Amino acid sequence: MASRMLSRFWSLVIGHWPLAIAILLVLAAVGAVRWLVVDLPSPDRLYERATAPSTRIYDRHGRLLYEILDPHGGAHIPIPLAEVPPACVNATVATEDASFYHNPGVDGWAIVRALWINLRGGEVLSGGSTITQQLARNLLLSPKERVEISLERKLREAILAWRLARTYSKDEILALYLNETYYGNLAYGIEAAAHTYFAKSAAELDLAECALLAGLPQSPVRYNPLENPDAASARQNVVLGLMVKHGSVSPQGAALAAKQNLHFASVPFPIKAPHFVMVVRGQLEKEFGLEPIYTQGLQVYTALDLDVQNAAQRIVRYRLAQLADTRDDQPPRNVRNAAAVVMDPHTGEVLAMVGSPDYFDPRIDGAVNGTIATRQPGSSIKPITYAAAFDPTRPNPSTGSGHRPLTAATMMVDVRTAYVTREGDPYVPWNYDRQWRGPVLLRQALASSYNLIAVKVLDYVGIEEMTRLARSMGITTFDDVDRFGLALTLGGGEVRLLELTAAYGAFANGGYRVEPVTITRVEDSRGRVLKVWEATPGPRVMDERVSYLITDILSDNFARVPTFGEGSALRLSRPAAAKTGTTTDWRDNWTVGYTRDLVVGVWAGNADNEPMQHVSGVVGAAPIWHDVMETLLKGRPSIEFVEPPGMVRVEVCADSGFRPLAVGSQRLAGSRKQEAGKQPARCPRTIRELFIEGTEPTQTDDWHWLFTLDTRNGLLVGPDCPPQFTTQKRYTLYPAEAQEWVRGQNIPQPPEAYSPLCPGQEAGEQGSRGAGVRGSRGQEAGSRRQEAGSEVRVTGSWPLILTSPDQGGRYRLSSEIPQAAQQVIVAARPADGVTLHQVTLLVDGHPLTTLTRPPYQVLWPMTVGTHVFTAVGADAEGNEVKGNRVTIEVEE
């Protein structure tokens, strides 16, 4: 019987197969729908939320910093849609769901587009969620399901959204969305976000503020304006563009909103170390997600020491108040903000993070975290440049072979020098006080922060090498090397105070990378350990001898006296290394420094980038750094920096950096020197300099000479002059690059002519020997070029160098100034080691003048057009010596 019924069924199916397929499809669809909706929550539960234990954040000693409450179980203030500004409504709709008022809870085209992208990608790659879908996902799906990336979850979400759209009006859905969406920094809902970011109610928000908030839900951490204002601003511009596209704001209105200067602050609430807590909160969200924060009752233990935090906060406020309290005869300094980081250089533990003097003060944009915001560091970045140049093990990126390292005794000439940018424009670095100091050794150049020398050092070592070292030390903002020029070593690239402080930690700990540590342990409410941090050394990023050499220079109070004086704020009651930095526009100043067991970084300025007034690093940031260091180290033993193996101390001349001539040496340096009546002399002042073993100088000093002169007229004498008419006088022969500076400083130089009162001297011989004396200055110092690395790429290999005008210079003739007064200096000098008998200066191939003695310069009356300057010289034998070409533009 059963077999006959089964046979009849299959006969029916075979005879009516289209109907059978339709029935099967219907059954499958019903099963799929039941499978998708069987456990879907009811839309009526939209306003329900389960309570959960709160997450707590503690300092290193277990003291509570902040308790993160589920906003739906704590202080959560929903507001009616009528109190939300139209700009916020329009910005949200344009950004999240442009078809919100027309779609049935789901956007069919968006889903099709998402499915197509997902199918092409082989996985669920794109969403297409409407405002209603987002609301359904966040409030109705389980915490586990809402974070799933699956087609099943998308379909269940769409069904819920369709149901919601039939249960609630559009205004009700939009009001719920605006009240429940997470905007970052513990702010759920538009009202909480307005209080968190702008210290005002949502009803008071303007277009610019609404556009910024509407851009946050996509990624509250990435677009956090308190930590990454540039990303937040870029996202704000995207929102404004979408509003223009969908007709909710005019292009002019959007442009004005984009230019508006926003001020960030927060309404006070119970919290300690708020900037630090917000950083920890963001890290928790990145690592664990939102759900565990609100459902698992996390117990978060951090590296922060609340006592250290409070001390640093108190000092920041006190020193800022001092800066604001100016006398009647002083202009206002206009510095309202400062930030400080205190860190253990061996473990990276962040002991204090003061992001501003007052997190809740809207007048100073107090909620902006100054320790994480990117700012220009000024000269505080220079030690990384010098570290790259001092390293004897680092390869030269341009040749692949090891470059000869510079040393603390390398001499470079601090004189006006023009460099050419990628755009062909001239770039002339100036020192802080706009003075030139001539020949200086690198110890003093770094300690006293001479800008031109720092640029020469970077030019020698290369931007690629310097940024590579900076990245290895933890600087994340030096990623695109092509956008940097030589001004990078003067602070031309932005950094974060937290990262720069950690980078200085590598100098303090012997060359190991320091990763800032904020969270040390995380447990859930049941005591299960979710994360534990263990102190381990970072990778070695620097030779320990290099880190010690930098430390030795930055702690050398004598070497920084020329710029900072003897009793500056950089000097502590114990060994400490420190460096300041000030941007040329007075917008930022820094001090970062360290002892053996503590590294502290301080920034001072204004969060809105308004310039300060005459507040340098040593005036603004350094006193904060000094007080924080002295306060935190009080009662601790004074610990010296430990010199590592492989260091040697060698006596060198204090001006040239070469080894001094041995006492009693009779070495002569060439026939011309012998003819000129000269003999080498020991340099008048020597120092014992620190070197990495193998880099100490081998060349003997050849700057200092004893010249034999005629006592009757002070001129040179030959070997036949009677001894009763002669005397010896010491002179210093500086390199050719320094000759103009020597003349400007009125430094005595030896005579160039021979005495006519001595027998056996003929006029022709006098002229020849005189030229030899003049030219020998370059030869005597020229051999030091490879020794000290003083020849930088700006001069290239030209034996004759045009020093003015600057390559790529642009000039404009003025009708208000007499034509005769509108002139440009055309000047040249021989390279080190080049002897010249005469120099001809040319413009557009036509001679301007021919000179037989320095200075080789002339004034040229400007004319409109493009002009090419060259120089041609001749040595004592009449051989032609060519110079480089300089092109300028003169406009009307």
LOKOLSE-880654 format. One record per residue (C-alpha): x, y, z; residue number from 1. Coordinates in steps of 0.25 Angstrom, whole numbers, plus 5000, padded with zeros to 4 digits. Layout:
% residues N
((X,Y,Z),NUM)
...
This chain:
% residues 892
((5000,5000,5000),1)
((5011,5010,5004),2)
((5019,5006,4992),3)
((5007,5009,4983),4)
((5005,5023,4989),5)
((5020,5027,4988),6)
((5019,5022,4973),7)
((5007,5031,4971),8)
((5014,5043,4978),9)
((5026,5042,4969),10)
((5017,5041,4957),11)
((5010,5053,4961),12)
((5023,5061,4963),13)
((5029,5056,4950),14)
((5016,5060,4943),15)
((5015,5074,4949),16)
((5030,5077,4952),17)
((5028,5092,4951),18)
((5018,5092,4962),19)
((5027,5083,4970),20)
((5039,5093,4969),21)
((5030,5104,4972),22)
((5025,5097,4985),23)
((5039,5094,4989),24)
((5044,5108,4987),25)
((5032,5113,4996),26)
((5035,5103,5006),27)
((5050,5107,5006),28)
((5047,5122,5007),29)
((5037,5119,5018),30)
((5048,5111,5025),31)
((5058,5122,5023),32)
((5049,5133,5028),33)
((5046,5125,5040),34)
((5061,5122,5042),35)
((5064,5137,5041),36)
((5053,5143,5050),37)
((5050,5132,5060),38)
((5058,5138,5071),39)
((5058,5153,5066),40)
((5054,5162,5077),41)
((5041,5170,5076),42)
((5042,5185,5072),43)
((5035,5188,5085),44)
((5048,5185,5092),45)
((5055,5197,5086),46)
((5056,5205,5099),47)
((5061,5193,5107),48)
((5075,5191,5111),49)
((5081,5181,5121),50)
((5089,5186,5133),51)
((5104,5182,5134),52)
((5115,5184,5144),53)
((5123,5196,5141),54)
((5137,5197,5136),55)
((5147,5203,5146),56)
((5161,5210,5142),57)
((5171,5210,5153),58)
((5185,5216,5155),59)
((5197,5208,5158),60)
((5194,5208,5173),61)
((5179,5204,5171),62)
((5173,5217,5173),63)
((5161,5220,5164),64)
((5162,5229,5153),65)
((5149,5227,5146),66)
((5137,5218,5146),67)
((5131,5216,5132),68)
((5116,5214,5134),69)
((5107,5208,5123),70)
((5100,5222,5119),71)
((5087,5215,5119),72)
((5088,5211,5133),73)
((5095,5224,5138),74)
((5095,5239,5133),75)
((5089,5238,5120),76)
((5080,5250,5116),77)
((5071,5247,5103),78)
((5066,5260,5097),79)
((5054,5261,5087),80)
((5057,5263,5073),81)
((5051,5278,5074),82)
((5063,5281,5082),83)
((5073,5276,5072),84)
((5078,5287,5063),85)
((5074,5285,5048),86)
((5088,5286,5044),87)
((5091,5273,5053),88)
((5079,5266,5047),89)
((5083,5270,5033),90)
((5098,5266,5035),91)
((5094,5253,5041),92)
((5084,5249,5030),93)
((5094,5254,5019),94)
((5105,5246,5024),95)
((5099,5233,5029),96)
((5086,5231,5021),97)
((5083,5241,5010),98)
((5070,5234,5006),99)
((5065,5233,5021),100)
((5052,5240,5019),101)
((5048,5232,5007),102)
((5053,5217,5009),103)
((5045,5207,5017),104)
((5056,5205,5027),105)
((5066,5198,5017),106)
((5072,5204,5005),107)
((5070,5194,4994),108)
((5081,5200,4984),109)
((5091,5201,4996),110)
((5088,5186,4999),111)
((5090,5182,4984),112)
((5103,5190,4983),113)
((5108,5184,4996),114)
((5105,5170,4992),115)
((5112,5172,4978),116)
((5124,5177,4985),117)
((5124,5166,4995),118)
((5122,5155,4984),119)
((5134,5161,4976),120)
((5142,5161,4989),121)
((5138,5147,4993),122)
((5134,5152,5007),123)
((5125,5162,5014),124)
((5133,5175,5011),125)
((5123,5186,5010),126)
((5111,5190,5018),127)
((5100,5199,5013),128)
((5093,5201,5026),129)
((5082,5211,5028),130)
((5080,5219,5040),131)
((5069,5210,5044),132)
((5078,5198,5042),133)
((5089,5204,5050),134)
((5078,5206,5061),135)
((5073,5192,5060),136)
((5087,5186,5061),137)
((5092,5194,5073),138)
((5079,5193,5081),139)
((5072,5180,5078),140)
((5083,5170,5073),141)
((5091,5163,5084),142)
((5105,5168,5087),143)
((5111,5156,5081),144)
((5103,5156,5068),145)
((5104,5171,5065),146)
((5119,5170,5063),147)
((5118,5158,5054),148)
((5122,5160,5039),149)
((5112,5151,5032),150)
((5101,5151,5022),151)
((5092,5145,5032),152)
((5094,5156,5042),153)
((5092,5166,5030),154)
((5078,5160,5027),155)
((5073,5159,5041),156)
((5077,5174,5043),157)
((5070,5177,5030),158)
((5057,5170,5035),159)
((5058,5177,5048),160)
((5059,5191,5041),161)
((5047,5188,5032),162)
((5039,5184,5045),163)
((5044,5197,5052),164)
((5040,5206,5040),165)
((5026,5200,5042),166)
((5025,5202,5057),167)
((5031,5216,5059),168)
((5031,5229,5051),169)
((5043,5234,5044),170)
((5045,5245,5054),171)
((5044,5235,5066),172)
((5055,5227,5059),173)
((5064,5239,5056),174)
((5062,5244,5071),175)
((5066,5230,5076),176)
((5078,5229,5067),177)
((5083,5243,5071),178)
((5081,5240,5086),179)
((5087,5226,5085),180)
((5099,5227,5076),181)
((5113,5226,5081),182)
((5121,5239,5078),183)
((5134,5235,5085),184)
((5140,5240,5098),185)
((5129,5233,5107),186)
((5118,5241,5100),187)
((5106,5234,5096),188)
((5096,5243,5089),189)
((5096,5256,5083),190)
((5094,5263,5096),191)
((5105,5256,5103),192)
((5114,5259,5091),193)
((5111,5274,5091),194)
((5115,5274,5106),195)
((5127,5265,5104),196)
((5133,5273,5092),197)
((5128,5287,5093),198)
((5123,5289,5108),199)
((5109,5293,5103),200)
((5095,5287,5100),201)
((5092,5281,5087),202)
((5082,5292,5084),203)
((5094,5302,5084),204)
((5102,5295,5074),205)
((5105,5302,5060),206)
((5107,5297,5047),207)
((5122,5294,5048),208)
((5120,5287,5061),209)
((5109,5279,5056),210)
((5117,5275,5044),211)
((5129,5270,5053),212)
((5120,5262,5062),213)
((5112,5256,5050),214)
((5125,5250,5045),215)
((5129,5243,5058),216)
((5120,5231,5058),217)
((5127,5224,5047),218)
((5140,5223,5055),219)
((5140,5231,5068),220)
((5155,5227,5071),221)
((5160,5230,5058),222)
((5153,5244,5057),223)
((5155,5248,5071),224)
((5157,5263,5071),225)
((5163,5263,5084),226)
((5174,5254,5080),227)
((5175,5255,5065),228)
((5169,5269,5061),229)
((5174,5268,5047),230)
((5167,5255,5044),231)
((5154,5261,5050),232)
((5155,5273,5042),233)
((5157,5265,5029),234)
((5145,5257,5033),235)
((5137,5270,5036),236)
((5140,5274,5022),237)
((5134,5261,5016),238)
((5121,5263,5024),239)
((5120,5278,5019),240)
((5122,5273,5005),241)
((5111,5262,5006),242)
((5102,5273,5012),243)
((5105,5282,5000),244)
((5103,5270,4990),245)
((5089,5267,4996),246)
((5085,5282,4997),247)
((5084,5284,5012),248)
((5095,5295,5012),249)
((5100,5305,5002),250)
((5114,5303,4997),251)
((5117,5317,5003),252)
((5111,5313,5017),253)
((5120,5300,5016),254)
((5132,5308,5013),255)
((5130,5317,5025),256)
((5128,5305,5034),257)
((5140,5298,5030),258)
((5149,5311,5033),259)
((5142,5313,5047),260)
((5152,5311,5058),261)
((5145,5301,5068),262)
((5148,5302,5083),263)
((5148,5289,5090),264)
((5144,5287,5105),265)
((5135,5278,5114),266)
((5125,5280,5125),267)
((5132,5275,5138),268)
((5129,5261,5143),269)
((5136,5252,5153),270)
((5149,5248,5147),271)
((5164,5248,5151),272)
((5175,5250,5140),273)
((5164,5252,5129),274)
((5174,5252,5117),275)
((5180,5240,5121),276)
((5167,5233,5124),277)
((5162,5236,5110),278)
((5175,5230,5104),279)
((5173,5217,5112),280)
((5158,5217,5108),281)
((5162,5218,5094),282)
((5172,5207,5095),283)
((5161,5198,5102),284)
((5152,5200,5091),285)
((5162,5197,5080),286)
((5167,5184,5087),287)
((5154,5179,5093),288)
((5143,5186,5086),289)
((5131,5194,5092),290)
((5123,5182,5097),291)
((5133,5177,5108),292)
((5134,5191,5113),293)
((5119,5192,5116),294)
((5116,5177,5119),295)
((5128,5171,5126),296)
((5131,5180,5137),297)
((5146,5182,5133),298)
((5156,5185,5144),299)
((5167,5193,5137),300)
((5180,5195,5144),301)
((5189,5206,5138),302)
((5204,5211,5139),303)
((5200,5225,5144),304)
((5204,5230,5158),305)
((5193,5239,5163),306)
((5203,5246,5172),307)
((5212,5249,5160),308)
((5201,5253,5152),309)
((5196,5263,5162),310)
((5209,5269,5164),311)
((5212,5271,5149),312)
((5198,5277,5148),313)
((5200,5287,5159),314)
((5214,5291,5153),315)
((5208,5293,5139),316)
((5197,5302,5145),317)
((5207,5310,5154),318)
((5217,5313,5143),319)
((5206,5317,5133),320)
((5200,5327,5143),321)
((5215,5332,5145),322)
((5216,5334,5130),323)
((5202,5341,5129),324)
((5206,5351,5141),325)
((5214,5361,5133),326)
((5219,5375,5138),327)
((5213,5387,5132),328)
((5225,5390,5124),329)
((5225,5376,5118),330)
((5216,5372,5106),331)
((5206,5360,5109),332)
((5213,5347,5106),333)
((5200,5340,5101),334)
((5202,5326,5105),335)
((5190,5319,5111),336)
((5193,5304,5110),337)
((5204,5294,5113),338)
((5205,5279,5114),339)
((5215,5269,5121),340)
((5218,5255,5120),341)
((5226,5247,5131),342)
((5231,5233,5127),343)
((5241,5222,5132),344)
((5251,5222,5121),345)
((5254,5207,5124),346)
((5240,5201,5124),347)
((5232,5212,5116),348)
((5222,5213,5127),349)
((5214,5226,5126),350)
((5215,5232,5141),351)
((5207,5245,5137),352)
((5200,5251,5125),353)
((5196,5265,5126),354)
((5189,5268,5113),355)
((5185,5283,5118),356)
((5185,5291,5131),357)
((5170,5289,5131),358)
((5162,5278,5124),359)
((5149,5286,5126),360)
((5153,5300,5122),361)
((5147,5304,5109),362)
((5155,5317,5108),363)
((5168,5309,5105),364)
((5162,5297,5098),365)
((5165,5289,5110),366)
((5160,5276,5106),367)
((5170,5275,5094),368)
((5181,5266,5099),369)
((5194,5273,5096),370)
((5202,5261,5099),371)
((5196,5254,5086),372)
((5193,5265,5077),373)
((5204,5267,5066),374)
((5212,5280,5067),375)
((5225,5285,5062),376)
((5236,5282,5071),377)
((5246,5293,5068),378)
((5261,5289,5072),379)
((5257,5278,5081),380)
((5257,5269,5069),381)
((5272,5272,5067),382)
((5278,5261,5076),383)
((5273,5250,5066),384)
((5280,5257,5055),385)
((5293,5257,5062),386)
((5291,5243,5067),387)
((5290,5238,5052),388)
((5302,5246,5049),389)
((5311,5241,5061),390)
((5308,5226,5059),391)
((5320,5219,5053),392)
((5312,5206,5050),393)
((5301,5213,5041),394)
((5303,5211,5026),395)
((5302,5223,5016),396)
((5289,5221,5009),397)
((5294,5228,4996),398)
((5306,5219,4995),399)
((5302,5207,5003),400)
((5316,5208,5009),401)
((5319,5213,5023),402)
((5320,5228,5024),403)
((5331,5234,5033),404)
((5324,5238,5045),405)
((5324,5252,5051),406)
((5329,5255,5065),407)
((5327,5264,5076),408)
((5340,5271,5072),409)
((5336,5272,5057),410)
((5338,5287,5053),411)
((5327,5293,5044),412)
((5326,5308,5040),413)
((5314,5315,5045),414)
((5312,5326,5034),415)
((5301,5330,5025),416)
((5299,5318,5015),417)
((5288,5316,5004),418)
((5282,5303,5001),419)
((5273,5300,4989),420)
((5259,5294,4992),421)
((5252,5283,4983),422)
((5244,5295,4977),423)
((5257,5302,4973),424)
((5255,5313,4984),425)
((5267,5318,4993),426)
((5266,5313,5007),427)
((5275,5321,5017),428)
((5275,5315,5032),429)
((5276,5326,5042),430)
((5281,5324,5057),431)
((5271,5327,5068),432)
((5278,5341,5070),433)
((5281,5343,5056),434)
((5296,5343,5059),435)
((5307,5335,5052),436)
((5318,5329,5060),437)
((5328,5325,5050),438)
((5336,5312,5053),439)
((5329,5304,5064),440)
((5331,5289,5069),441)
((5318,5280,5069),442)
((5318,5279,5084),443)
((5315,5294,5085),444)
((5306,5294,5073),445)
((5297,5284,5078),446)
((5297,5288,5093),447)
((5295,5303,5089),448)
((5285,5299,5078),449)
((5292,5306,5066),450)
((5282,5304,5054),451)
((5291,5306,5042),452)
((5300,5295,5047),453)
((5289,5286,5050),454)
((5285,5287,5035),455)
((5299,5284,5031),456)
((5299,5272,5039),457)
((5286,5267,5033),458)
((5291,5270,5019),459)
((5303,5262,5022),460)
((5296,5250,5028),461)
((5283,5250,5019),462)
((5268,5252,5022),463)
((5266,5237,5019),464)
((5275,5233,5029),465)
((5271,5243,5040),466)
((5256,5239,5038),467)
((5259,5225,5038),468)
((5266,5226,5052),469)
((5254,5235,5057),470)
((5244,5224,5052),471)
((5252,5213,5059),472)
((5252,5222,5072),473)
((5236,5222,5071),474)
((5233,5235,5063),475)
((5221,5231,5055),476)
((5219,5244,5048),477)
((5232,5244,5039),478)
((5226,5233,5030),479)
((5226,5241,5016),480)
((5241,5245,5014),481)
((5238,5252,5001),482)
((5230,5263,5008),483)
((5242,5267,5017),484)
((5254,5276,5014),485)
((5266,5281,5022),486)
((5257,5289,5031),487)
((5253,5276,5037),488)
((5264,5277,5047),489)
((5259,5290,5052),490)
((5245,5285,5054),491)
((5239,5285,5040),492)
((5232,5272,5043),493)
((5221,5270,5053),494)
((5222,5261,5065),495)
((5215,5256,5077),496)
((5220,5260,5091),497)
((5217,5246,5096),498)
((5226,5240,5084),499)
((5237,5250,5085),500)
((5238,5248,5100),501)
((5239,5233,5098),502)
((5249,5235,5087),503)
((5258,5242,5097),504)
((5256,5230,5106),505)
((5265,5223,5097),506)
((5277,5233,5100),507)
((5274,5231,5115),508)
((5274,5215,5114),509)
((5286,5213,5105),510)
((5279,5212,5092),511)
((5267,5203,5093),512)
((5253,5207,5088),513)
((5243,5211,5098),514)
((5228,5208,5095),515)
((5219,5217,5104),516)
((5211,5208,5113),517)
((5198,5212,5119),518)
((5191,5199,5123),519)
((5198,5188,5131),520)
((5186,5179,5134),521)
((5172,5176,5130),522)
((5162,5167,5137),523)
((5147,5164,5136),524)
((5137,5165,5147),525)
((5140,5150,5150),526)
((5155,5153,5152),527)
((5159,5146,5140),528)
((5172,5152,5134),529)
((5169,5158,5120),530)
((5183,5165,5118),531)
((5195,5166,5126),532)
((5207,5175,5122),533)
((5221,5170,5125),534)
((5233,5180,5125),535)
((5243,5175,5114),536)
((5254,5183,5107),537)
((5250,5189,5094),538)
((5259,5186,5082),539)
((5272,5193,5081),540)
((5271,5205,5072),541)
((5284,5212,5075),542)
((5298,5209,5078),543)
((5300,5211,5093),544)
((5312,5219,5091),545)
((5304,5229,5082),546)
((5293,5230,5092),547)
((5304,5233,5103),548)
((5311,5243,5094),549)
((5297,5250,5092),550)
((5295,5250,5107),551)
((5309,5255,5110),552)
((5306,5267,5101),553)
((5292,5270,5105),554)
((5297,5270,5120),555)
((5309,5279,5117),556)
((5305,5292,5124),557)
((5317,5299,5120),558)
((5315,5296,5105),559)
((5301,5302,5105),560)
((5305,5315,5113),561)
((5307,5323,5100),562)
((5292,5322,5097),563)
((5285,5319,5111),564)
((5295,5325,5121),565)
((5300,5317,5133),566)
((5288,5317,5142),567)
((5277,5313,5132),568)
((5265,5304,5136),569)
((5272,5293,5129),570)
((5282,5291,5140),571)
((5277,5282,5151),572)
((5283,5279,5165),573)
((5287,5265,5159),574)
((5293,5260,5145),575)
((5282,5262,5135),576)
((5282,5264,5120),577)
((5272,5273,5113),578)
((5268,5280,5100),579)
((5259,5292,5097),580)
((5252,5295,5084),581)
((5244,5307,5079),582)
((5237,5309,5066),583)
((5241,5322,5058),584)
((5226,5327,5058),585)
((5226,5325,5073),586)
((5214,5315,5073),587)
((5221,5304,5080),588)
((5232,5302,5090),589)
((5238,5290,5096),590)
((5247,5284,5106),591)
((5250,5269,5107),592)
((5261,5263,5116),593)
((5264,5252,5125),594)
((5272,5246,5137),595)
((5276,5232,5138),596)
((5262,5228,5143),597)
((5253,5238,5138),598)
((5249,5245,5125),599)
((5240,5257,5124),600)
((5235,5264,5112),601)
((5228,5278,5113),602)
((5221,5286,5102),603)
((5216,5300,5103),604)
((5207,5308,5094),605)
((5192,5310,5090),606)
((5183,5299,5086),607)
((5177,5308,5075),608)
((5191,5310,5069),609)
((5191,5325,5072),610)
((5205,5330,5073),611)
((5211,5333,5087),612)
((5219,5346,5089),613)
((5234,5344,5092),614)
((5233,5331,5099),615)
((5244,5322,5096),616)
((5246,5308,5101),617)
((5256,5312,5112),618)
((5245,5322,5117),619)
((5232,5315,5115),620)
((5234,5300,5115),621)
((5248,5299,5122),622)
((5243,5304,5136),623)
((5232,5294,5136),624)
((5242,5283,5132),625)
((5251,5287,5143),626)
((5241,5288,5154),627)
((5235,5274,5150),628)
((5249,5268,5150),629)
((5253,5274,5163),630)
((5240,5271,5170),631)
((5239,5256,5166),632)
((5254,5253,5169),633)
((5254,5260,5182),634)
((5260,5250,5192),635)
((5265,5241,5182),636)
((5280,5238,5181),637)
((5287,5246,5170),638)
((5292,5236,5159),639)
((5302,5239,5149),640)
((5301,5234,5135),641)
((5310,5222,5132),642)
((5320,5223,5121),643)
((5320,5210,5113),644)
((5332,5203,5108),645)
((5338,5207,5095),646)
((5339,5222,5098),647)
((5352,5230,5099),648)
((5356,5244,5103),649)
((5366,5251,5094),650)
((5372,5265,5095),651)
((5368,5274,5083),652)
((5369,5289,5080),653)
((5357,5296,5085),654)
((5355,5303,5071),655)
((5359,5294,5060),656)
((5356,5280,5067),657)
((5369,5275,5062),658)
((5380,5269,5071),659)
((5389,5280,5076),660)
((5404,5281,5072),661)
((5413,5274,5081),662)
((5421,5283,5090),663)
((5435,5285,5083),664)
((5431,5280,5069),665)
((5438,5287,5058),666)
((5429,5282,5047),667)
((5428,5291,5035),668)
((5416,5290,5026),669)
((5421,5294,5012),670)
((5431,5302,5005),671)
((5422,5314,5004),672)
((5420,5314,5019),673)
((5435,5314,5021),674)
((5437,5325,5011),675)
((5427,5333,5018),676)
((5435,5332,5031),677)
((5425,5324,5038),678)
((5426,5312,5047),679)
((5414,5304,5053),680)
((5410,5307,5067),681)
((5402,5300,5078),682)
((5387,5304,5079),683)
((5385,5313,5090),684)
((5374,5306,5097),685)
((5371,5291,5097),686)
((5360,5282,5102),687)
((5358,5268,5105),688)
((5347,5263,5096),689)
((5339,5250,5097),690)
((5340,5241,5085),691)
((5334,5227,5081),692)
((5347,5219,5080),693)
((5352,5219,5065),694)
((5346,5233,5062),695)
((5356,5241,5069),696)
((5364,5251,5060),697)
((5377,5247,5054),698)
((5381,5260,5047),699)
((5390,5270,5055),700)
((5385,5285,5056),701)
((5389,5294,5045),702)
((5381,5306,5048),703)
((5392,5313,5058),704)
((5405,5319,5053),705)
((5416,5328,5057),706)
((5419,5338,5047),707)
((5432,5346,5046),708)
((5430,5361,5045),709)
((5438,5373,5043),710)
((5438,5381,5056),711)
((5439,5394,5049),712)
((5426,5393,5040),713)
((5419,5380,5044),714)
((5421,5373,5030),715)
((5426,5359,5027),716)
((5441,5357,5026),717)
((5449,5347,5019),718)
((5461,5338,5024),719)
((5471,5349,5022),720)
((5465,5359,5031),721)
((5475,5363,5043),722)
((5469,5357,5056),723)
((5470,5370,5063),724)
((5459,5375,5054),725)
((5449,5363,5055),726)
((5439,5358,5064),727)
((5429,5346,5064),728)
((5414,5348,5065),729)
((5403,5337,5066),730)
((5392,5337,5056),731)
((5380,5327,5053),732)
((5378,5324,5039),733)
((5363,5320,5037),734)
((5357,5312,5026),735)
((5353,5319,5013),736)
((5338,5318,5017),737)
((5340,5326,5029),738)
((5348,5338,5023),739)
((5336,5347,5022),740)
((5333,5344,5036),741)
((5347,5347,5041),742)
((5347,5360,5034),743)
((5334,5364,5040),744)
((5339,5360,5054),745)
((5352,5368,5052),746)
((5360,5357,5055),747)
((5375,5360,5052),748)
((5381,5353,5040),749)
((5395,5353,5036),750)
((5401,5363,5026),751)
((5401,5359,5012),752)
((5413,5368,5008),753)
((5428,5367,5011),754)
((5436,5378,5018),755)
((5444,5386,5008),756)
((5454,5389,5019),757)
((5459,5375,5019),758)
((5470,5372,5009),759)
((5469,5362,4998),760)
((5454,5364,4996),761)
((5449,5368,4981),762)
((5436,5373,4977),763)
((5432,5361,4969),764)
((5436,5352,4979),765)
((5428,5359,4990),766)
((5416,5359,4981),767)
((5417,5344,4979),768)
((5420,5341,4993),769)
((5408,5350,4998),770)
((5399,5342,4989),771)
((5404,5330,4995),772)
((5401,5335,5009),773)
((5387,5338,5005),774)
((5384,5326,4997),775)
((5391,5317,5008),776)
((5379,5319,5017),777)
((5370,5311,5009),778)
((5381,5300,5007),779)
((5385,5299,5021),780)
((5370,5297,5026),781)
((5366,5289,5013),782)
((5372,5276,5017),783)
((5362,5275,5029),784)
((5350,5274,5020),785)
((5349,5259,5020),786)
((5354,5258,5034),787)
((5342,5267,5040),788)
((5332,5265,5029),789)
((5330,5280,5028),790)
((5328,5281,5013),791)
((5314,5279,5011),792)
((5306,5277,4998),793)
((5301,5291,4996),794)
((5315,5295,4991),795)
((5317,5282,4983),796)
((5330,5280,4976),797)
((5332,5294,4971),798)
((5346,5300,4974),799)
((5339,5314,4973),800)
((5326,5316,4980),801)
((5316,5327,4978),802)
((5310,5331,4991),803)
((5301,5342,4987),804)
((5290,5343,4981),805)
((5283,5331,4985),806)
((5280,5320,4975),807)
((5265,5322,4971),808)
((5264,5336,4977),809)
((5252,5344,4973),810)
((5253,5360,4974),811)
((5243,5371,4971),812)
((5246,5385,4966),813)
((5239,5395,4974),814)
((5234,5409,4968),815)
((5236,5415,4981),816)
((5251,5413,4982),817)
((5261,5420,4974),818)
((5266,5410,4963),819)
((5281,5413,4967),820)
((5278,5407,4981),821)
((5272,5394,4976),822)
((5284,5386,4975),823)
((5288,5371,4978),824)
((5301,5367,4984),825)
((5309,5357,4975),826)
((5319,5350,4983),827)
((5328,5338,4982),828)
((5339,5331,4990),829)
((5349,5320,4987),830)
((5346,5306,4993),831)
((5355,5301,5004),832)
((5369,5297,4998),833)
((5367,5306,4986),834)
((5377,5317,4984),835)
((5373,5329,4974),836)
((5381,5340,4968),837)
((5368,5347,4963),838)
((5353,5345,4961),839)
((5344,5350,4951),840)
((5329,5352,4954),841)
((5319,5351,4942),842)
((5304,5353,4939),843)
((5298,5346,4927),844)
((5312,5344,4922),845)
((5317,5358,4923),846)
((5328,5362,4933),847)
((5323,5371,4944),848)
((5337,5372,4951),849)
((5351,5366,4953),850)
((5357,5365,4967),851)
((5370,5361,4971),852)
((5368,5360,4986),853)
((5356,5356,4995),854)
((5345,5360,4997),855)
((5341,5356,4983),856)
((5328,5363,4982),857)
((5321,5375,4975),858)
((5307,5381,4974),859)
((5299,5379,4962),860)
((5287,5388,4958),861)
((5275,5379,4956),862)
((5268,5379,4943),863)
((5255,5371,4939),864)
((5257,5357,4934),865)
((5264,5344,4937),866)
((5278,5345,4940),867)
((5290,5335,4941),868)
((5302,5338,4950),869)
((5315,5331,4949),870)
((5329,5333,4954),871)
((5343,5330,4947),872)
((5356,5330,4955),873)
((5371,5329,4952),874)
((5381,5322,4961),875)
((5395,5327,4963),876)
((5400,5319,4951),877)
((5389,5325,4942),878)
((5380,5313,4941),879)
((5365,5315,4940),880)
((5356,5312,4951),881)
((5341,5311,4949),882)
((5330,5314,4959),883)
((5315,5309,4960),884)
((5303,5316,4953),885)
((5292,5323,4960),886)
((5279,5327,4953),887)
((5270,5338,4959),888)
((5257,5345,4954),889)
((5255,5360,4955),890)
((5240,5364,4953),891)
((5234,5378,4952),892)
